[in-house]
Amino acid sequence: MFATPAFAQAAGAPGAGAAFAQFLPIILIFVIFYFLLIRPQQKKMKEHRAMVDALRRGDEVITSGGIIGKVSKVQDDGKVEVEIADGVKVKIVKHTISQVLNKTEPAAN
């Protein structure tokens, strides 16, 4: 087993371009995840936060548990009092409201 000149040559050090080319697929995966998963989720969260902040007395809402009721009182500490039947009121956390069915118009002065 003799070493031929082709095997005896030392391998050249990889250049900066080769190192970047190795990380390019990983970078592309993160960019795709950002645009397909992270960004739409942030947009959805922002819309939900705006919906919850705009809640008023008289709005008909659906909670994440599937309960349909009418907002009777909006409290400052992140809670809402919802009337689910005649004379039956429950306090729920604002962010558990998943949808607003009927929006009430603000009272004209």
Backbone torsions as a table, in degrees:
resi	resn	phi	psi	omega
1	MET	NA	97.0	178.7
2	PHE	-99.3	145.2	178.0
3	ALA	-81.5	120.9	177.3
4	THR	-85.2	160.0	-178.9
5	PRO	-58.9	-29.2	-179.2
6	ALA	-69.0	-38.0	179.1
7	PHE	-80.0	-24.1	-174.8
8	ALA	-80.3	-16.7	-178.6
9	GLN	-71.6	140.1	178.6
10	ALA	-77.0	142.7	178.1
11	ALA	-71.9	139.2	-179.8
12	GLY	-73.1	150.8	178.9
13	ALA	-70.6	137.2	-179.9
14	PRO	-66.4	141.3	-179.1
15	GLY	-80.7	177.2	-179.7
16	ALA	-67.1	-32.8	178.7
17	GLY	-65.5	-36.1	179.7
18	ALA	-70.0	-36.8	178.4
19	ALA	-66.5	-40.8	178.1
20	PHE	-65.8	-38.2	-180.0
21	ALA	-65.0	-29.5	177.9
22	GLN	-72.2	-33.4	-178.2
23	PHE	-90.7	-9.4	-178.2
24	LEU	-59.3	-44.0	177.6
25	PRO	-62.0	-37.4	178.9
26	ILE	-67.1	-41.8	178.1
27	ILE	-63.0	-42.7	179.1
28	LEU	-64.1	-37.0	177.8
29	ILE	-63.0	-42.9	178.6
30	PHE	-66.0	-37.6	177.9
31	VAL	-65.4	-42.8	178.6
32	ILE	-64.3	-43.5	177.1
33	PHE	-59.7	-40.2	-179.2
34	TYR	-62.4	-48.6	-175.3
35	PHE	-77.2	-26.4	-178.0
36	LEU	-97.6	-24.8	-176.1
37	LEU	-119.5	-54.5	-170.9
38	ILE	-72.2	-49.8	-176.7
39	ARG	-62.7	-47.4	177.1
40	PRO	-62.5	-35.4	179.0
41	GLN	-66.6	-39.8	177.5
42	GLN	-65.2	-38.1	178.4
43	LYS	-64.9	-42.2	178.9
44	LYS	-64.3	-40.9	178.3
45	MET	-64.1	-39.1	179.6
46	LYS	-65.6	-41.6	177.8
47	GLU	-65.2	-40.3	178.8
48	HIS	-65.4	-41.6	179.2
49	ARG	-62.8	-40.3	178.5
50	ALA	-66.4	-38.3	178.5
51	MET	-64.2	-43.7	-178.5
52	VAL	-68.6	-38.4	179.8
53	ASP	-68.7	-24.0	-178.6
54	ALA	-90.8	7.6	-179.9
55	LEU	-64.8	139.3	177.6
56	ARG	-135.3	167.8	177.4
57	ARG	-64.3	132.6	178.3
58	GLY	100.2	-11.0	177.9
59	ASP	-70.1	138.6	175.4
60	GLU	-94.5	125.6	-172.0
61	VAL	-128.1	161.3	171.1
62	ILE	-118.8	129.8	177.4
63	THR	-85.3	169.1	178.7
64	SER	-67.6	-17.7	175.7
65	GLY	-85.6	-4.3	177.4
66	GLY	94.3	9.1	180.0
67	ILE	-85.1	130.9	177.7
68	ILE	-103.6	131.9	-180.0
69	GLY	-159.4	179.0	-179.0
70	LYS	-115.7	132.4	-179.2
71	VAL	-68.4	123.9	178.6
72	SER	-106.8	-21.0	-179.5
73	LYS	-159.2	132.4	176.1
74	VAL	-108.2	121.6	-178.4
75	GLN	-100.1	159.4	-177.0
76	ASP	-77.4	-20.8	-174.4
77	ASP	-88.3	21.7	176.8
78	GLY	86.4	16.0	179.4
79	LYS	-117.0	156.5	178.5
80	VAL	-134.0	138.7	174.7
81	GLU	-97.5	121.4	-175.5
82	VAL	-117.7	132.0	176.7
83	GLU	-93.7	115.5	-176.0
84	ILE	-99.2	-15.0	175.0
85	ALA	-156.1	173.0	-180.0
86	ASP	-60.2	115.2	178.1
87	GLY	78.8	1.9	179.5
88	VAL	-108.9	110.2	-178.7
89	LYS	-118.9	138.7	177.1
90	VAL	-126.8	148.7	174.8
91	LYS	-97.9	130.6	178.3
92	ILE	-131.1	161.8	176.2
93	VAL	-77.8	138.6	-176.0
94	LYS	-55.1	-41.5	-172.7
95	HIS	-75.8	-2.7	174.2
96	THR	-87.4	-1.2	175.9
97	ILE	-80.1	123.7	-175.7
98	SER	-98.9	-24.0	-176.8
99	GLN	-156.4	145.6	173.6
100	VAL	-105.9	118.9	-177.9
101	LEU	-80.7	-57.6	-178.6
102	ASN	-121.9	122.8	178.8
103	LYS	-92.9	133.4	177.0
104	THR	-87.9	149.9	178.2
105	GLU	-84.3	144.1	177.9
106	PRO	-65.9	147.6	-178.3
107	ALA	-68.0	133.0	178.8
108	ALA	-82.2	136.6	-179.0
109	ASN	-92.6	NA	NA
